[in-house]
Amino acid sequence: MRFFMSSEKVAKTDRDFYNLSVGATNHKEARNRRLLSNNQKQLRNFTRNESKDYLGVHAATIDKYTKLANIDPRRHDDSQWSLDLEEIYKVRDLMPQDLRKAEKFNRGSNQKLQVIAIQNQKGGVAKTATAATLASCLATEFHQEFRIGLIDMDAQATLTTFYATKSEALGELSSGDLITGNYELDEGETKQQVISNAFLPTTIPNLRILPAAQSDRALDNWFHEQVINNKIENPYSILKNIINEVESEFDIIIIDTPPSLGFPTYNAYYAATGIIYPLGVTESDIDATSSYFEFIQQVWAILKKAGHPGFDFMKMLLTNFKEGSTTTTGLMTGLCDDFSDYLYSKEFKASEAVSNCQASMATVFDMSKSEYDKSKSSFLKAQVNGYEVTSQVYRDIAKVWRESSKEEK
């Protein structure tokens, strides 16, 4: 069958795609004007009571160490008492060990960097929200001050909007740029320095992100060309090699992956020490994930042949969980029967507060209760739920570190 081109129709299609592109740019710019100040998200802020609760000390102690840090909590235009997250960290750093909620973590040489891939071929199961929530919670709510890294391997770049909204517009390197080597070294600059600088600071002092960009949509094509032309020996290990360059700068790295099984996802798998599979408690999510798991041995066969040493843990995490539904209860029974050894007992519950925060490119750990302008009780419940879920992940990580310490002895 031959298609006859109509110059009028082609011209209209040109205009349609152009208008879609312009509309998308205008939408993003309007969103950024609404949510960002000076192209940046605002730091999380704490009232006096929130500061006391967060640090677990009395008001007099807060006053003592804010003064030592040369911080005036009432310097603001309205003279309202407030500390931002960076200031809270400065105050905590000045406090003696016996006043801190937890000792600051220093990862030993026998405690390997933990790299957690968030994966599922099924779209819409909250992979990105899971990655962002786990990372922000581990960074802020665990007072060990773990050094957390986020890697956005999904060219949709939704995770990037949480913490590096303007990175592409500002010309920052993306995960795809590092993988393809799409950068030049300045005089005296090393590859390690380029990679380190590509992990951008965020509004959380101990959280950095390697962003994605729209140009990363061509990443799979690049891999295919390299493989066909025999230009790379192991197409699965490139991301791991990148992470190895900054291994000493992080304690935990969380990778958000695309809902597909291409080379970017295989690279995330190969770099990972652990895997978390998010899924919603719906028939379609469970069926799609089960179909994926029926195929997963073939994925592992490729990774194993390429030299992967095996994962420390792999778990399933339920998301957008709606309580009180008979349908949900029935589906949960089936999941527990078939996947009990892999299913986290705590799930991310459906929450209006979580949805509202995501609409502002934030998690519930990017702001305090006083900053949330809707139901405070809903917000607090979402924070508690997020902490409970993240604690399960932390326990798996801590177990790996604990067991590796025993092996060392």
N, C-alpha and C positions, 0 to 999 in steps of 0.2 A: 504494500500500500504506500502510495506517495502522498506526502503532505504538500499542499500548495500554499506558499507563504503569501499572506496579504500584508502589504506594506502598512496599511492603516491599522490592522490588528497588531502587528509587531510594534508599531509606534505607540499604540495604546498600552501594550504590555510593558514597554520601556517606561512609560510614564507611571504605570501602576506600581512597578517595583521601586522606582525612584521615590514615589510618594510614600510607600511603606517605609523605606529607609529614612526619609526625612521625618516622618511621623514618629518613628522609633527614637531618633536622636532628640527630637523636641520633648518627647515624653520623659526620657531619662534626664535631660537637663532640668525640666520642671520638677521632677522628683528630687534631684540633688539640691535645687534651690530651696525646696520645702523642708528637706531633712538635714541638710548639712550647713555648717557655719564655716566660712572661709575654706570651703572644699573639704571639710573634715567633720566627722562625727564628734559629738561632745563626749567628754569623759564622764563616766559615772560619778555622781555626786552623792554625798552622805550628809544628813543632818547630824546634829550632836548625838541624839539617841541612836541613830543608825551607826555612827562611828563607834560608840560604846559597844553595841551589840556585835558589830563586825570584828572588832579587835578583842572583845571579851575583857575589857578593863573598865575601871571607874572613870568618871568625868574628870576627876583631878589628875589622873594619869594622862588622859588625852591632853589636858591643858599643859601639863609639864613638858610633854614631848613635842607638841606643836610649837611651843616656845623655843625649845632646843633646836628645832628644825627651821626656825625663823619663818614660820608660817602664821599669818594672821587669818583665822577662820572668818573674821568679820570684815574683810577687806572689800567685799562686794558692794556694788552700788546701793543695794537696799540694806546693807549691814547685817544681812541674815547670816547666821552661823552655818558654814558649809565647808567641807573638804572634798576635793576630787580624789579619784582613785590613785593618781600618782602621789598626791600628798599623803594619803592613807599609807601607801607603801613606804614613804620616807619616814613617817612616824613609827611604823612597825620596825623598820630597820634599826631605829635608835633604841628600841625597847630591849631590855635584857632578856635572856632566854627564858627565864622563869615566868615572864609575863606574856610571852607569845603563846598562841594556841598550839603551834607546832614548830618544831625545829626546822630551820631552813635546810632544804634537801641539797646534798652534794652527791651526785651520782658517782659511785665507785667504778674503778676500772673493770671490775667483774660484773657490773650491772649494765647490760647493753641497752642502747637506745631502743625504746619501744616505738614501733611504727605500726599504727592501726589503720587498716584499709576499711572504709565504709562502702560496702558493695551490695548491689542487687541489680540484676538485669531488668527487673520490673521497675518502671518509672512511677513516680508519685507515692513512694513509700517513705518519704521524709529523710532521704540520705543526707541532703545538705543541711537540713535543720538539725539532724542528729550530730553531724560533724561539728557544726557551729556551737551547739549547746554543750556537747562534751568538752570541747576545747575551752570555751569561756568559763565553764564551771570548774574544770581542773585548774585553770589559771587563777581564778579569783577566790573560789570557796575552799580550796585546800591550801592552808597557810604555809605549807612547805615551799611555796613559790616555785613549783615545777616550771621549767622552761618549756613552753608549749609551742609547737610549730603546726601550722595548717598548710596543706598543699591542695590547691584546687586543680584537679585534673579533668574537670568537666568544662568543655569550651562554652557552655551556656553561662559560665562565670557567675552563677547565683551566689555561691559562697563568697566570692570576691566582693560582691556588693555589700556584704556585712562589714568588711574590715578594710577594704582597699577600693572603695567605690570609683575613684578617679584614676586608678593606676594605669589603665590603658591610655586614657587621654593625656596623662602626664608622661607617657613614654617609658613606663617601668617595664622591666623584663617579665615575661610570663613563664609558667612552667614549660610551655611549648617552646619558647625561645631557648631556654636552657637545654632542653632535650635535643633540639635541632642544631644547637650551636649558633643561633642567630644573634651573635653579639661580637664585638671586637674588644680586645684588651687595650686599655690605655698603656702608655709607657710606664713600665714598672709594676703594672697591675697583674695579679695572678688570677687563674681560673677560680681558685678557692674564694678570693675576695669578691669576684663577680657573683658567684653563687650565694655567698653570705649576704651581700647587699641586696640581692633579689628577694630575700625574705624580709618583707617590709614591716616596720613597726606598726602597731595598732593602738587603739584606745585603751588596751590592757597592757601594762608595762612588760609582762612576762609572756606575751603572746605575739608571735610574728606570723605573717602569711606570705606564701609564694602564690601570687594570683594567677588566674587564667585570663585569656584574652580571646576576642572573637576570632583572631587569626589562628588560634589553636584548633579550630574546626578542620583545618587542613592537615592536622598532625598524623592521622591514620594514613593519609596519602603519602606523606613523607616517609613513614615507616615502610610502606609497601615498596616505594622506589628504592630505598636503601637495601632492603632484603633482595629484591630482584637483581640489583646491580652488585650484590655481594660486598656492600660497603660497611656493614656492621656485622661483627661476629656473633653477638648475642643481642637480639632486638628487645629482649625482655629486661635487661639489667641496667638500662641507661638511667632510669630514675633512681635506682639504688646507688649507682655510682655518684650521682649528684648529691644524694643524701649523705653518702660517706664523706664528702668534702666538708660538711658542716656537722658531723656527728657529735663533736664536742660542744656544740652550741645549744643543744636541746636535750631534754629528758624524754619527751613524748612528742611524736609527730602523728597527726591525724590526716589521712588522705581522703578527700571527697572524690568519688569516681563517677564517670558517666554511666547512664543506664544501657550500656552495650558492652560487648565482649571483644573489643578491638585491642590494638597494641597499647593504648594508654591504660586500659584496665589491667592488662597483663603486666604492665610495668608496675602498677600499684600493687598488684598481688606479689610480684617478685620482690619488691622492696619491703613488704610488710612482714612483721613478726607475729601479728595477730589480725583477725578479721572479725568484723561485726556486720551481720546481715540484718538491716532493718526491714520490717514488713508490717503492713496494716492487717488488722484482724477482719478481713473481708474474704469472701470466697474467691474473688478474682486475684487478690494479692497472694493468697495462700496457694492457689493453683499454679500461678505463674512462677512463684518461688520454688514450688515443688518440682516443676518441670525443669527449672534451672538446676536444682540440686541433683536431678537424675542425670544431668550432663556433666556435673561438676568434677567427676573423676577424670574426665578427659582434660579438663583445665589443669588439674593437678598433675596429670601425666606429663604435660608439656612443661610445667614449672619445675617438676622434679628432674626431668631430662636436662633442663637448662641449668640445674645446680642448686635449686632452692633447698635449704636445709630442713624445712618443715616449720610449721607454725607453732607458736607457744600456746595459743588458744584460738578458738573460733566459736562465736556465739550468735544467737538470733535475738534481736531486740524488737519488741512490739512497739508500734508507734500509733499515734492518734487513736488511742484506746478509749472506747466509749463504754463506760460501766452501766450495768443494769439492763443490758439487752439480752434476751434469751438467745438470739442468733449469735451474739458474741460469746456467750457462755458455751454454746455447742461447739463453735469453732475452736475455742480455747481448749476444750476437752480433747479434741482431735490432735491439736498441736502438742499438748502435754503427753499424749499417748505415744506420738511418733518422734518427738524431738526433745524429750525431757532433759537429756544430758546437755543440750545445747541452748536451751531457752532461758534467758534471764528472767528471774521471778518478778522483777519490777519493770513496768512498761511506761513509756511516755504517754501520759493521758491527754485526751483531747482537751484543749483549753483555749478559751477566748483570749486570755492574757498572752499566751504564746502567739496566737494569730495576730493580735494587735502589735506585739513587739516586732514580729517578722515584717509587718507592713511598714515599720520604721527602720528596717534593715538592722534589727537588733535581736538578741536573745534576752531572756529574763535575767541574765547575769550581766548584761551591759548597762543596766540601770538599777536604781534603788526604788523601793516602794514609794518614797516621797515624790519621785519623778514620774511615776506611772499615773496617768490622769483618769483612769477608769476604776473598775472595782479592785480595791486594795486586797480584799480577801482572795479573789481569783488570782491575783498576781503572786501573793505569798504562797498559795497552794501550788502554783506552777513552779516557783523556786524550790520548794520542798521536794516536789516530785522530780524535778531535774537533778537535784542533789542526790536523791535516793538512787536514781538510775545511774548517774555518773559514778557513784560509790561502788557499784557492782563492777564497773569497768576498772576502776582504780584497784579494787581488790585482786582482780586478775593480773594486773600489771605488777602490783606489790608482791604477789605470789611468785611471779617469774624472777623478780629481783631477789627475793628472799632465798629461793632455791638455788639461784646462781651463786649467791654468797656462801651457801653451804657447800656447794661443789668446789668453790675456791679453797675452802678450808680443808 
